[in-house]
């Protein structure tokens, strides 16, 4: 066994030596949706139309939203999953298409992405099912909302737990879900009571290991899947094989992994990798700002999947809200990007952190170019850019109208990653306000690059580039002067206040 940088966990040696495909090609993922994507059924068509331009600019993978029928029909973002075999093909929940389009449009979008050398990651929601077709009487224990290990009394409830999918009529799968496939629900339809009810019966208990938040965070919403039940475990594997064969996606984004039995997540993805012989890159959403919890998950699942670097997002958020008083030397502290960069999927924003969402923590607009430069132009982590930051978005909710403007320079930064962010890295994260780094380039990409940013008044920084007596220009066009390195390859690179500049050698 080989020890990683973080002292509390270990991974098999083979996992540490392997180079992920995304790292080998300077991969950049795009989350191709946001929470308020219009429910007009055009998203899959947009993917097909934009695939070539995205590929040419440097996007190598698309994380697409859940493609299957949700409990809310065309209004469901996809996380209220009803029928995972209905990719917009059957008349269920008052619609054939999903929010994003039809099955045929989805498959065409994936085909177009592949044609332009873009991988596609499917969004997989295993934690729960919603929109049941029928009810059953279930013997339960009511538990405390804030500590699900505290039982408050017995109660027979009428629970929405029967899933027969009459609109699909057993096409693709004849598996029907019933009460014993679940651990609990949060609604008694007979008593019209909102509470968390844990099911009683042989083998029934909250799954473990899951997050220890709220005592045991197995239960999140709707009807919670019992990941100890053998029929559930096999059905999810069967669905995974079907989904891969039907769609030819290249990997997965796994939703809400801190609520799902860690061991089963590893079992599921390793089963599919063995069956297909493919890498099937997989990233989990474990939304917690304590990096130790992320380390624990990676360790307990033997490094079988990457995780979104939620602590890094929070560092960006705090830096952007600190009025220039954030210590930029600490921007990577307590992050996966620093501790385990091979397993870190870095991000600035996503659909949960955007304005008006439950985890609302939007990085201030002025700081986003700095944050994106940080994840796109450094060597650590697999960067993800957000649809609403790339294209812009307007939406209304909860009495508010939000206008998310396109992030300045984001398209250029993606392209700069593709063209210049290669070779040995020299970091200068050594000043309260001004930080920077350089990349020396490599044989295939010989230009060197220097990045400098400031959350304060701006200034200059001496950095080594590996390119002596060489002229540099700011590829973002923010600074107009030339910078020349000395005979040893050093130069003083300038930056404006609250800004970022990306200097590239001119061979």
C-alpha positions as CSV (number, residue, x, y, z in Angstrom):
1,X,0.0,0.0,0.0
2,X,1.2,3.5,-0.8
3,X,0.4,6.5,1.4
4,X,-1.2,9.6,-0.1
5,X,-0.5,13.1,1.1
6,X,-3.4,13.0,3.5
7,X,-2.4,11.0,6.5
8,X,-5.7,9.3,7.4
9,X,-6.4,7.2,4.3
10,X,-4.8,4.7,1.9
11,X,-5.5,3.6,-1.6
12,X,-4.2,0.6,-3.7
13,X,-0.9,1.3,-5.3
14,X,-2.3,0.7,-8.8
15,X,-4.8,3.5,-8.4
16,X,-2.0,6.0,-7.6
17,X,0.0,5.1,-10.6
18,X,-2.7,5.2,-13.2
19,X,-3.2,8.4,-15.2
20,X,-6.9,9.2,-15.9
21,X,-7.8,9.9,-19.5
22,X,-8.9,13.4,-18.6
23,X,-5.5,14.2,-17.2
24,X,-3.7,12.9,-20.2
25,X,-5.6,15.2,-22.6
26,X,-6.0,18.3,-20.3
27,X,-9.7,17.4,-20.1
28,X,-12.3,20.0,-19.3
29,X,-15.9,19.0,-18.3
30,X,-18.9,21.1,-18.7
31,X,-22.1,20.8,-16.6
32,X,-24.5,21.3,-19.5
33,X,-27.5,22.5,-17.6
34,X,-28.6,24.6,-14.6
35,X,-31.5,24.2,-12.2
36,X,-33.7,26.6,-14.1
37,X,-33.0,25.3,-17.6
38,X,-36.3,25.9,-19.5
39,X,-38.6,22.9,-19.6
40,X,-39.2,23.3,-23.4
41,X,-37.6,20.0,-24.3
42,X,-34.8,21.6,-26.3
43,X,-31.7,20.9,-24.2
44,X,-30.7,17.7,-26.0
45,X,-31.0,19.4,-29.4
46,X,-28.8,22.3,-28.1
47,X,-26.1,19.7,-27.2
48,X,-26.2,18.3,-30.7
49,X,-26.0,21.8,-32.3
50,X,-23.2,23.1,-30.0
51,X,-21.0,20.0,-29.8
52,X,-18.6,21.0,-32.5
53,X,-18.0,24.5,-31.2
54,X,-17.5,23.2,-27.6
55,X,-15.0,20.6,-28.8
56,X,-13.1,23.2,-30.8
57,X,-12.9,25.5,-27.8
58,X,-11.5,22.7,-25.5
59,X,-14.5,21.0,-23.9
60,X,-13.8,17.3,-23.7
61,X,-16.7,16.0,-21.6
62,X,-20.3,16.9,-20.9
63,X,-22.1,16.1,-17.7
64,X,-25.7,16.0,-18.8
65,X,-28.7,16.1,-16.4
66,X,-30.8,13.0,-15.4
67,X,-32.3,11.8,-18.7
68,X,-35.1,9.7,-17.2
69,X,-38.7,10.5,-16.3
70,X,-39.1,12.3,-13.0
71,X,-42.0,12.5,-10.6
72,X,-42.7,16.1,-11.8
73,X,-42.9,15.3,-15.5
74,X,-41.6,18.1,-17.7
75,X,-41.1,20.3,-14.6
76,X,-38.7,17.8,-13.0
77,X,-35.0,18.7,-13.1
78,X,-34.5,14.9,-13.0
79,X,-33.6,14.4,-9.3
80,X,-37.2,13.3,-8.4
81,X,-36.6,10.1,-10.4
82,X,-39.7,8.0,-11.2
83,X,-38.7,5.6,-13.9
84,X,-35.0,5.1,-14.9
85,X,-36.0,3.1,-18.0
86,X,-38.1,6.0,-19.4
87,X,-35.6,8.3,-21.2
88,X,-38.5,10.3,-22.8
89,X,-40.2,7.4,-24.6
90,X,-43.4,6.6,-22.7
91,X,-46.5,8.5,-21.8
92,X,-45.9,8.7,-18.1
93,X,-46.4,11.6,-15.6
94,X,-48.5,13.5,-18.2
95,X,-45.7,13.6,-20.8
96,X,-43.7,11.5,-23.2
97,X,-40.6,13.8,-23.3
98,X,-38.7,14.9,-20.2
99,X,-37.8,18.4,-19.3
100,X,-34.9,18.2,-21.8
101,X,-36.4,16.3,-24.7
102,X,-37.2,12.8,-26.0
103,X,-35.2,9.6,-25.9
104,X,-34.3,9.9,-29.6
105,X,-33.0,13.4,-29.1
106,X,-31.0,12.3,-26.1
107,X,-29.3,9.5,-28.1
108,X,-28.7,11.9,-31.0
109,X,-27.0,14.4,-28.6
110,X,-24.7,11.7,-27.3
111,X,-23.9,10.6,-30.8
112,X,-23.1,14.2,-31.8
113,X,-20.8,14.7,-28.8
114,X,-18.9,11.5,-29.6
115,X,-18.5,12.6,-33.2
116,X,-16.7,15.6,-32.0
117,X,-14.5,13.7,-29.4
118,X,-16.5,14.8,-26.4
119,X,-17.3,12.2,-23.7
120,X,-20.7,12.2,-22.0
121,X,-21.4,11.5,-18.4
122,X,-24.9,10.4,-17.3
123,X,-26.4,11.7,-14.1
124,X,-27.4,8.8,-11.9
125,X,-29.9,9.2,-9.0
126,X,-30.0,6.0,-6.8
127,X,-31.0,7.4,-3.5
128,X,-34.7,7.6,-3.9
129,X,-37.8,7.1,-6.0
130,X,-40.7,9.6,-6.3
131,X,-44.2,9.7,-7.9
132,X,-45.2,6.2,-7.0
133,X,-48.2,4.6,-8.8
134,X,-49.8,3.2,-5.6
135,X,-49.7,2.9,-1.8
136,X,-49.2,0.2,0.8
137,X,-49.7,-0.1,4.5
138,X,-46.3,-0.3,6.2
139,X,-45.3,-0.8,9.9
140,X,-42.9,1.9,10.8
141,X,-41.1,3.8,13.5
142,X,-41.2,7.6,13.4
143,X,-37.7,9.1,13.9
144,X,-36.3,12.5,14.8
145,X,-35.7,14.8,11.8
146,X,-32.3,15.9,13.2
147,X,-31.2,12.5,14.5
148,X,-32.6,9.7,12.5
149,X,-31.2,7.2,15.1
150,X,-33.7,8.5,17.7
151,X,-37.0,6.6,17.4
152,X,-40.1,8.3,18.6
153,X,-42.7,5.6,18.4
154,X,-44.4,3.0,16.2
155,X,-47.0,3.8,13.6
156,X,-48.7,2.0,10.7
157,X,-48.7,4.3,7.7
158,X,-50.0,4.4,4.2
159,X,-46.9,5.0,2.1
160,X,-46.5,5.7,-1.6
161,X,-44.1,2.8,-2.4
162,X,-45.7,0.9,-5.3
163,X,-44.0,1.5,-8.7
164,X,-45.5,-0.5,-11.5
165,X,-44.8,1.9,-14.5
166,X,-48.1,1.1,-16.3
167,X,-47.2,3.5,-19.2
168,X,-44.1,1.5,-20.0
169,X,-45.8,-1.9,-19.6
170,X,-42.7,-3.8,-18.6
171,X,-40.7,-2.8,-21.7
172,X,-36.9,-3.2,-21.0
173,X,-37.6,-4.4,-17.4
174,X,-40.5,-6.2,-15.6
175,X,-39.1,-5.2,-12.1
176,X,-41.8,-3.6,-9.9
177,X,-40.9,-1.7,-6.7
178,X,-42.8,-2.4,-3.5
179,X,-42.5,-1.4,0.2
180,X,-39.7,-3.8,1.1
181,X,-37.4,-2.4,-1.5
182,X,-37.3,0.8,0.6
183,X,-36.0,1.9,4.0
184,X,-38.4,4.7,4.7
185,X,-40.5,7.7,3.6
186,X,-41.5,11.1,4.9
187,X,-45.3,11.1,4.3
188,X,-48.1,9.1,5.8
189,X,-51.0,9.5,3.3
190,X,-53.6,8.1,5.7
191,X,-52.8,10.4,8.6
192,X,-51.6,13.3,6.3
193,X,-48.5,13.5,8.5
194,X,-45.1,14.8,7.4
195,X,-42.4,13.0,9.3
196,X,-39.6,10.5,8.7
197,X,-40.9,7.0,9.0
198,X,-38.3,4.1,9.1
199,X,-39.7,0.8,7.9
200,X,-39.9,-2.1,10.3
201,X,-39.3,-5.8,9.2
202,X,-36.7,-8.4,8.8
203,X,-33.4,-6.8,7.8
204,X,-34.8,-3.3,7.9
205,X,-32.5,-0.5,9.2
206,X,-30.9,2.6,7.9
207,X,-28.1,1.7,5.5
208,X,-24.5,2.1,6.7
209,X,-21.9,3.4,6.0
210,X,-23.4,6.7,5.0
211,X,-22.8,10.3,6.2
212,X,-23.1,10.6,10.0
213,X,-24.9,13.9,9.6
214,X,-28.2,13.9,11.4
215,X,-27.1,10.7,13.1
216,X,-27.5,8.7,10.0
217,X,-28.1,10.5,6.7
218,X,-29.4,7.5,4.7
219,X,-32.8,9.2,4.4
220,X,-32.9,12.3,2.2
221,X,-36.3,12.4,0.4
222,X,-39.2,10.5,-1.2
223,X,-39.1,6.7,-0.9
224,X,-35.5,5.8,0.2
225,X,-33.9,2.7,-1.5
226,X,-32.8,-0.1,0.7
227,X,-29.2,-0.8,-0.5
228,X,-29.0,-4.0,1.6
229,X,-31.9,-5.7,-0.2
230,X,-30.5,-8.2,-2.8
231,X,-33.3,-7.4,-5.3
232,X,-32.5,-3.7,-5.2
233,X,-28.8,-4.3,-5.6
234,X,-29.3,-6.5,-8.6
235,X,-31.9,-4.3,-10.3
236,X,-29.6,-1.3,-10.2
237,X,-26.8,-3.3,-11.8
238,X,-29.2,-4.6,-14.4
239,X,-30.3,-1.0,-15.1
240,X,-26.7,0.1,-15.4
241,X,-25.9,-2.5,-18.0
242,X,-29.1,-1.5,-19.9
243,X,-28.3,2.2,-19.7
244,X,-24.8,1.8,-21.0
245,X,-25.9,-0.4,-23.9
246,X,-28.8,1.9,-24.8
247,X,-26.9,5.2,-24.6
248,X,-23.2,4.5,-24.9
249,X,-22.4,7.1,-22.2
250,X,-18.8,7.2,-21.1
251,X,-19.2,7.5,-17.4
252,X,-21.4,8.8,-14.6
253,X,-22.1,11.6,-12.2
254,X,-23.5,10.0,-9.1
255,X,-26.0,12.0,-7.1
256,X,-26.1,12.3,-3.3
257,X,-23.5,9.7,-2.6
258,X,-23.2,10.6,1.1
259,X,-26.8,9.3,1.5
260,X,-26.1,5.9,-0.2
261,X,-24.2,2.9,1.2
262,X,-20.6,3.5,0.3
263,X,-19.8,-0.1,-0.2
264,X,-22.6,-0.6,-2.7
265,X,-21.5,2.4,-4.8
266,X,-18.1,0.8,-5.2
267,X,-19.7,-2.6,-5.9
268,X,-21.9,-1.1,-8.6
269,X,-19.3,0.8,-10.5
270,X,-16.7,-2.0,-10.4
271,X,-19.4,-4.4,-11.6
272,X,-20.1,-2.3,-14.7
273,X,-16.4,-1.7,-15.4
274,X,-15.8,-5.4,-15.3
275,X,-18.8,-6.1,-17.5
276,X,-17.9,-3.5,-20.1
277,X,-14.1,-3.4,-19.9
278,X,-14.3,0.4,-20.0
279,X,-12.8,3.1,-17.7
280,X,-16.3,4.6,-17.0
281,X,-15.0,7.8,-15.3
282,X,-17.3,8.4,-12.3
283,X,-17.6,11.5,-10.1
284,X,-19.7,11.5,-6.9
285,X,-21.5,14.4,-5.4
286,X,-20.6,14.4,-1.7
287,X,-21.5,17.9,-0.7
288,X,-19.6,18.7,2.5
289,X,-17.1,21.4,3.2
290,X,-14.9,19.3,5.5
291,X,-12.3,17.6,3.3
292,X,-11.8,14.8,5.9
293,X,-15.3,13.5,5.0
294,X,-14.3,13.4,1.3
295,X,-11.1,11.6,2.2
296,X,-13.1,9.1,4.2
297,X,-15.5,8.4,1.3
298,X,-12.6,8.0,-1.2
299,X,-10.9,5.6,1.2
300,X,-14.0,3.5,2.0
301,X,-14.8,3.1,-1.7
302,X,-11.1,2.3,-2.6
303,X,-10.8,5.3,-4.9
304,X,-13.4,3.9,-7.3
305,X,-14.7,7.4,-8.0
306,X,-13.7,11.0,-7.9
307,X,-15.5,13.7,-5.9
308,X,-16.5,17.3,-6.6
309,X,-14.3,19.6,-4.5
310,X,-17.0,21.3,-2.5
311,X,-14.4,22.8,0.0
312,X,-12.6,24.5,-2.9
313,X,-15.9,26.0,-4.0
314,X,-16.4,27.4,-0.5
315,X,-12.9,28.9,-0.5
316,X,-13.8,30.7,-3.7
317,X,-17.1,31.9,-2.3
318,X,-15.5,33.2,0.9
319,X,-12.7,34.9,-1.1
320,X,-15.2,36.6,-3.4
321,X,-17.2,37.9,-0.4
322,X,-14.2,39.2,1.6
323,X,-13.7,42.5,-0.1
324,X,-10.0,41.8,-0.8
325,X,-9.2,40.7,2.8
326,X,-9.1,37.0,2.0
327,X,-5.6,35.4,2.5
328,X,-5.0,34.1,-1.0
329,X,-2.1,32.0,0.2
330,X,-4.8,29.7,1.7
331,X,-7.0,29.3,-1.4
332,X,-6.1,25.6,-1.6
333,X,-6.2,24.8,2.1
334,X,-8.5,22.0,3.1
335,X,-9.3,21.0,-0.4
336,X,-9.2,17.8,-2.5
337,X,-7.3,19.8,-5.1
338,X,-4.4,20.1,-2.7
339,X,-4.6,16.7,-0.9
340,X,-5.7,14.3,-3.7
341,X,-5.7,16.1,-7.1
342,X,-6.2,12.9,-9.1
343,X,-9.6,12.4,-7.4
344,X,-10.6,16.1,-7.3
345,X,-13.2,17.4,-9.8
346,X,-12.8,21.1,-9.3
347,X,-15.6,23.6,-9.8
348,X,-16.6,27.2,-9.3
349,X,-20.4,26.9,-9.4
350,X,-23.1,24.3,-10.0
351,X,-26.9,23.9,-10.0
352,X,-27.1,23.6,-6.2
353,X,-25.0,26.7,-5.4
354,X,-26.6,29.1,-8.0
355,X,-28.8,31.9,-6.7
356,X,-32.2,30.8,-5.1
357,X,-31.1,27.2,-4.6
358,X,-30.9,25.2,-1.3
359,X,-27.1,25.4,-1.1
360,X,-27.0,28.9,-2.5
361,X,-23.4,30.2,-2.3
362,X,-22.7,31.9,-5.6
363,X,-19.2,33.1,-6.1
364,X,-19.3,36.8,-6.7
365,X,-19.1,37.8,-10.4
366,X,-15.9,39.8,-10.2
367,X,-14.0,36.8,-8.7
368,X,-15.2,34.1,-11.1
369,X,-12.5,34.8,-13.8
370,X,-9.9,34.3,-11.0
371,X,-11.5,31.1,-9.8
372,X,-11.9,29.7,-13.3
373,X,-8.3,30.5,-14.1
374,X,-7.3,28.7,-10.9
375,X,-9.0,25.4,-11.8
376,X,-8.4,25.5,-15.6
377,X,-4.7,26.5,-15.7
378,X,-3.2,24.6,-12.8
379,X,-2.2,21.0,-13.1
380,X,-4.2,19.7,-10.1
381,X,-7.8,18.4,-10.6
382,X,-10.3,17.8,-13.3
383,X,-12.0,21.2,-13.9
384,X,-15.7,21.5,-14.5
385,X,-17.3,24.7,-15.9
386,X,-21.0,25.6,-15.4
387,X,-23.5,26.1,-18.2
388,X,-24.9,29.3,-16.7
389,X,-21.4,30.8,-16.4
390,X,-20.5,29.9,-20.0
391,X,-23.7,30.9,-21.7
392,X,-25.4,33.1,-19.2
393,X,-28.9,32.4,-17.7
394,X,-32.0,34.3,-16.7
395,X,-34.8,32.9,-14.5
396,X,-37.3,33.8,-11.9
397,X,-38.2,32.0,-8.7
398,X,-39.4,32.8,-5.1
399,X,-40.4,36.3,-6.2
400,X,-36.9,37.1,-7.5
401,X,-35.5,37.6,-11.0
402,X,-31.9,36.4,-11.6
403,X,-29.7,37.4,-14.4
404,X,-26.5,35.3,-14.5
405,X,-24.3,37.0,-17.0
406,X,-21.6,35.1,-18.9
407,X,-18.4,35.1,-17.0
408,X,-15.8,37.3,-18.7
409,X,-12.9,35.5,-20.3
410,X,-14.3,32.0,-19.6
411,X,-14.2,30.9,-23.2
412,X,-10.6,32.2,-23.5
413,X,-9.6,30.4,-20.3
414,X,-11.0,27.1,-21.5
415,X,-9.1,27.5,-24.8
416,X,-5.9,28.5,-23.0
417,X,-6.1,25.3,-21.0
418,X,-6.3,23.3,-24.2
419,X,-3.4,25.1,-25.9
420,X,-1.0,26.1,-23.1
421,X,-1.5,24.6,-19.6
422,X,1.2,21.9,-19.9
423,X,4.5,20.9,-18.4
424,X,6.2,21.5,-15.1
425,X,4.4,23.8,-12.7
426,X,6.0,26.4,-10.4
427,X,3.7,27.8,-7.7
428,X,3.9,31.2,-6.0
429,X,1.0,31.1,-3.6
430,X,3.0,33.2,-1.2
431,X,1.3,36.6,-0.9
432,X,-1.9,37.7,0.9
433,X,-3.2,39.5,-2.2
434,X,-1.2,38.3,-5.2
435,X,-0.6,34.7,-6.2
436,X,0.6,33.1,-9.4
437,X,2.2,30.1,-11.0
438,X,3.9,29.1,-14.3
439,X,3.8,26.1,-16.6
440,X,6.9,25.4,-18.6
441,X,5.1,23.7,-21.5
442,X,6.1,20.3,-23.1
443,X,7.3,18.9,-26.4
444,X,3.9,19.0,-28.0
445,X,3.0,22.4,-26.4
446,X,6.2,24.3,-26.2
447,X,4.9,27.7,-25.1
448,X,5.2,28.5,-21.5
449,X,2.5,30.2,-19.5
450,X,2.4,32.5,-16.4
451,X,-0.8,33.2,-14.5
452,X,-1.1,36.0,-11.9
453,X,-4.1,37.1,-10.0
454,X,-5.0,39.5,-7.2
455,X,-8.1,40.0,-5.0
456,X,-6.6,43.3,-3.8
457,X,-5.1,46.3,-5.4
458,X,-2.9,44.4,-7.9
459,X,0.8,44.5,-8.4
460,X,3.7,42.4,-9.7
461,X,5.3,39.1,-8.9
462,X,8.7,37.5,-9.9
463,X,8.2,34.1,-11.3
464,X,10.4,31.5,-13.1
465,X,9.1,30.3,-16.5
466,X,11.9,28.1,-17.8
467,X,12.1,30.2,-20.9
468,X,15.0,32.7,-20.9
469,X,15.0,36.0,-22.9
470,X,11.4,35.4,-24.1
471,X,8.6,37.9,-24.7
472,X,5.2,37.3,-23.0
473,X,1.8,38.8,-23.8
474,X,-1.4,38.8,-21.7
475,X,-3.8,36.5,-23.7
476,X,-6.8,38.0,-22.0
477,X,-5.9,41.4,-23.2
478,X,-6.3,43.0,-19.8
479,X,-2.6,44.2,-19.8
480,X,-1.3,45.7,-23.1
481,X,2.5,45.7,-22.4
482,X,5.0,43.0,-23.2
483,X,7.0,41.2,-20.5
484,X,10.4,39.8,-21.1
485,X,12.2,37.2,-19.1
486,X,15.8,37.6,-18.2
487,X,18.6,35.3,-19.3
488,X,17.7,32.8,-16.5
489,X,14.0,32.6,-17.4
490,X,12.6,34.9,-14.6
491,X,10.4,37.9,-15.1
492,X,8.2,40.3,-13.1
493,X,4.6,39.8,-14.2
494,X,2.0,42.4,-13.5
495,X,-1.7,42.2,-12.7
496,X,-4.5,44.7,-12.2
497,X,-6.5,45.0,-9.0
498,X,-9.2,42.3,-8.5
499,X,-8.2,40.7,-11.8
500,X,-6.2,38.0,-13.5
501,X,-3.7,38.0,-16.4
502,X,-2.5,35.0,-18.4
503,X,0.9,35.6,-19.9
504,X,2.0,33.2,-22.8
505,X,5.4,33.1,-24.4
506,X,5.7,34.3,-28.0
507,X,8.1,31.9,-29.7
